[in-house]
């Protein structure tokens, strides 16, 4: 029976570089390697880290991947998958803290950073509604649909009714394009306009519809489509 490799010296060097050099001191595979080492302490995790990055195409897609997708990679278990998901959750909370308690319209880049980190790499379309008060502060961030975006899936009346229940003064619609291209489809544009018309009748503003993709984002407001 072979003994587990002694990786303590290598991990100590990674740890020291991280402490001294900050978040950019480690390469992507080294950062993932160290995260996995916390979950699998008696194993050389460098090969697994590199395999994961190859499988998912990069660190952003890797951390965004769901636990079932991670578990399909040979060598991954629940504990190691949990370590990666915990890192992703921590990153999202850090980004969310940048938008908490601050007006959305004056903190647009922080909002986009948060949305891209959370949504850009999902393999299915997810539709979210950000509810804002009269000061444009976020009061609720809700997932309303998964799958193709159309009126049947999103239910405009349900979104407006929810905004009334929450006392929302305005809403921002957000969804992702798994293809990576954030260009709006005809269905995206039609949905946005119909939602804006329905909400306006009840005194609720639709500030924007943001489409997120790995290639960037599109604001339908900035495109003159609302």
Buried (B, 14 or more C-beta within 10 A) or exposed (E): EEEEEEBEEBBEEBEEBBEEEEEEBBBBBBBBBBBBBBBBEEBBBBEBBBBBBEBBEEBBBBBBBEEEBBBEBEEBEEEBBBBBBBBBEEBBEEBBEBBEEBBBEEBBEBBBBBBBBBBBBBEEBBBBBBBBBEEBBBEBBEEBBEEBBEEEBBEBEEBBEBBEEBEBBBBBBBBBBBEEBBEBBEBBBEBBBEBBEBBEEEEBBBBBBBBBBBEBBBBBBEBEBB
